[in-house]
Amino acid sequence: MIICMSEIGVRRRPGGRSARVRQSVLDATLAVLAEDGVDALTVAAVAARAGVHETSIRRRWRTRANLICDALLSCSAQQLPIPDTGSLREDLTAFATEAAAYDATPLGRALLHATVMPTADDALAKAREDFWRRRREPAKVMIWRAVARGEIPATTATQLVLEAIVAPLHFRTLVTHDRLDERLPREIVDLVLNGILEPQP
């Protein structure tokens, strides 16, 4: 499910033509990204799809990078479900499987590209921080529940565990472009959890 939240980027008076035009441009940007990918996106293509002049887009967003970031970060790209299976291994495997499936979509790949694209816009840089916080914070409950059940030590570094699981997925998507096969999520989770549970000398 994709839930668009027009709360990122330049803030305008709610309602009115300005808000409608902005939303039309953001929707058009997402559509072009999903169909053609981030590398093929042009301001001209977005303007044609949104039915606005290119100058209107350039005046508001200034750069192509800002437009892409605003469109993707103003849309809560996919709220990944937080599993509750009663087992940390199964919770993390299900979570990683959902993340891998989304990263493999055109919009998922475009979102990841947007989160690493350089921008001089402070508002958009802050939006990226907020996006990752919204993705990361709810997932921490899986670790906290496992600590409460006695599955893992209370000293487990919650954020590091989550980063260790999703980072290989993002690395393959952004850097190596290796296929995210269906076995990968469980293999990553097993590797991470075996490291946590390995007896320390």
C-alpha positions as CSV (number, residue, x, y, z in Angstrom):
1,M,0.0,0.0,0.0
2,I,1.3,3.5,-0.9
3,I,0.1,6.2,1.4
4,C,0.9,9.7,0.1
5,M,1.5,12.3,2.7
6,S,2.0,15.8,1.3
7,E,4.0,17.1,4.2
8,I,7.5,17.2,2.9
9,G,9.3,20.0,1.1
10,V,8.0,23.6,0.5
11,R,5.0,24.2,2.7
12,R,2.1,26.1,1.1
13,R,-1.2,27.3,2.3
14,P,-3.5,24.3,2.5
15,G,-5.9,24.0,-0.4
16,G,-6.2,26.2,-3.4
17,R,-4.5,26.1,-6.8
18,S,-1.0,26.0,-5.4
19,A,-1.6,22.9,-3.4
20,R,-3.4,21.2,-6.3
21,V,-0.6,22.0,-8.8
22,R,2.1,20.8,-6.3
23,Q,0.3,17.5,-5.8
24,S,-0.3,17.1,-9.5
25,V,3.5,17.5,-10.1
26,L,4.4,15.1,-7.3
27,D,2.0,12.5,-8.6
28,A,3.3,12.9,-12.1
29,T,6.9,12.5,-10.9
30,L,6.0,9.3,-9.1
31,A,4.3,7.9,-12.2
32,V,7.3,8.7,-14.4
33,L,9.6,7.2,-11.9
34,A,7.6,4.0,-11.6
35,E,7.4,3.6,-15.4
36,D,10.8,4.8,-16.6
37,G,13.1,4.9,-13.5
38,V,15.1,7.7,-11.9
39,D,17.7,8.0,-14.6
40,A,15.2,8.6,-17.4
41,L,13.1,11.1,-15.5
42,T,13.2,14.7,-17.0
43,V,11.4,17.9,-15.9
44,A,9.9,18.0,-19.4
45,A,8.3,14.6,-19.0
46,V,6.9,15.5,-15.6
47,A,5.6,18.8,-16.8
48,A,3.8,17.2,-19.7
49,R,2.2,14.5,-17.5
50,A,1.1,17.1,-14.9
51,G,-0.1,19.6,-17.5
52,V,2.0,22.4,-16.2
53,H,4.9,24.5,-17.6
54,E,8.5,23.4,-17.0
55,T,9.2,26.9,-15.7
56,S,6.7,26.4,-12.9
57,I,8.5,23.2,-11.8
58,R,11.9,24.7,-12.0
59,R,10.8,27.8,-10.1
60,R,9.4,25.8,-7.2
61,W,11.9,22.9,-7.0
62,R,15.0,24.5,-8.6
63,T,16.7,21.2,-9.5
64,R,15.7,17.8,-10.8
65,A,17.2,16.2,-7.7
66,N,15.0,18.3,-5.4
67,L,11.9,17.4,-7.4
68,I,12.6,13.6,-7.2
69,C,13.4,13.8,-3.5
70,D,10.3,15.8,-2.7
71,A,8.0,13.4,-4.7
72,L,9.4,10.3,-3.1
73,L,9.9,11.6,0.4
74,S,6.4,13.2,0.5
75,C,5.0,9.8,-0.2
76,S,5.4,7.3,2.6
77,A,6.6,4.9,0.0
78,Q,5.4,1.8,1.7
79,Q,4.7,1.2,5.3
80,L,6.4,-2.1,5.8
81,P,4.3,-4.3,8.1
82,I,5.9,-5.2,11.4
83,P,5.4,-8.9,11.9
84,D,4.6,-10.5,15.2
85,T,5.1,-14.2,14.9
86,G,6.4,-14.9,18.4
87,S,9.9,-15.6,17.0
88,L,12.5,-13.0,16.3
89,R,14.0,-15.1,13.5
90,E,10.7,-15.3,11.8
91,D,9.8,-11.7,12.5
92,L,13.0,-10.4,10.9
93,T,12.8,-12.8,8.0
94,A,9.3,-11.7,7.2
95,F,10.3,-8.0,7.5
96,A,13.4,-8.5,5.3
97,T,11.3,-10.4,2.7
98,E,8.9,-7.5,2.5
99,A,11.8,-5.0,2.2
100,A,13.4,-7.0,-0.5
101,A,10.2,-7.2,-2.5
102,Y,9.7,-3.5,-2.3
103,D,13.3,-2.7,-3.2
104,A,12.9,-4.8,-6.3
105,T,10.0,-2.6,-7.6
106,P,10.7,0.4,-9.9
107,L,9.3,2.8,-7.2
108,G,11.3,1.1,-4.5
109,R,14.5,1.4,-6.4
110,A,13.8,5.1,-7.2
111,L,13.1,5.8,-3.5
112,L,16.5,4.4,-2.5
113,H,18.2,6.4,-5.2
114,A,16.4,9.5,-3.9
115,T,17.7,8.9,-0.3
116,V,21.3,9.1,-1.5
117,M,21.0,11.8,-4.1
118,P,22.9,15.0,-3.1
119,T,20.8,18.1,-2.4
120,A,21.6,21.5,-1.1
121,D,18.0,22.0,0.1
122,D,17.9,21.8,3.9
123,A,14.2,21.0,4.0
124,L,14.7,18.0,1.8
125,A,17.7,16.8,3.7
126,K,15.7,16.9,6.8
127,A,12.9,15.1,5.1
128,R,15.2,12.2,4.3
129,E,16.2,12.0,7.9
130,D,12.6,11.9,8.9
131,F,11.8,9.3,6.3
132,W,14.4,6.9,7.6
133,R,13.4,7.5,11.2
134,R,9.8,6.6,10.3
135,R,11.0,3.4,8.7
136,R,13.4,2.5,11.5
137,E,11.6,3.3,14.7
138,P,8.5,1.0,14.4
139,A,10.8,-1.9,13.4
140,K,12.7,-1.7,16.7
141,V,9.7,-3.3,18.5
142,M,10.7,-6.7,17.0
143,I,14.0,-6.5,18.9
144,W,12.4,-5.3,22.1
145,R,9.9,-8.1,22.1
146,A,12.6,-10.7,21.6
147,V,14.6,-9.2,24.5
148,A,11.4,-9.5,26.7
149,R,11.0,-13.1,25.6
150,G,14.6,-13.9,26.5
151,E,15.6,-14.8,22.9
152,I,18.5,-12.4,22.8
153,P,20.5,-10.4,25.3
154,A,19.2,-7.2,26.7
155,T,22.5,-5.5,25.6
156,T,21.7,-6.2,21.9
157,A,22.2,-3.1,19.8
158,T,18.7,-2.7,18.3
159,Q,19.5,-0.2,15.5
160,L,22.6,-2.0,14.5
161,V,20.7,-5.3,14.1
162,L,18.2,-3.7,11.8
163,E,20.8,-1.9,9.8
164,A,22.8,-5.2,9.4
165,I,19.7,-6.8,7.9
166,V,18.5,-4.1,5.5
167,A,21.9,-2.8,4.4
168,P,22.7,-5.8,2.2
169,L,19.4,-5.4,0.4
170,H,19.9,-1.7,-0.2
171,F,23.6,-2.4,-1.3
172,R,22.5,-4.9,-3.9
173,T,19.8,-2.5,-5.1
174,L,22.0,0.6,-5.3
175,V,25.5,-0.7,-5.9
176,T,25.9,-4.2,-7.3
177,H,22.5,-4.6,-8.9
178,D,22.6,-8.3,-7.9
179,R,19.2,-10.0,-7.9
180,L,17.4,-10.1,-4.6
181,D,16.5,-13.8,-4.6
182,E,13.9,-15.3,-2.3
183,R,16.5,-17.0,-0.1
184,L,18.5,-13.9,0.7
185,P,16.4,-12.4,3.5
186,R,16.5,-15.6,5.6
187,E,20.3,-16.0,4.9
188,I,20.9,-12.5,6.1
189,V,18.8,-12.9,9.2
190,D,20.5,-16.2,10.1
191,L,23.9,-14.7,9.7
192,V,23.0,-11.7,11.9
193,L,21.2,-13.7,14.6
194,N,23.9,-16.4,14.7
195,G,26.4,-13.6,15.4
196,I,24.3,-12.2,18.2
197,L,23.8,-15.6,19.8
198,E,27.4,-16.8,19.4
199,P,28.8,-17.3,22.9
200,Q,31.3,-14.6,23.8
201,P,34.7,-15.6,25.2
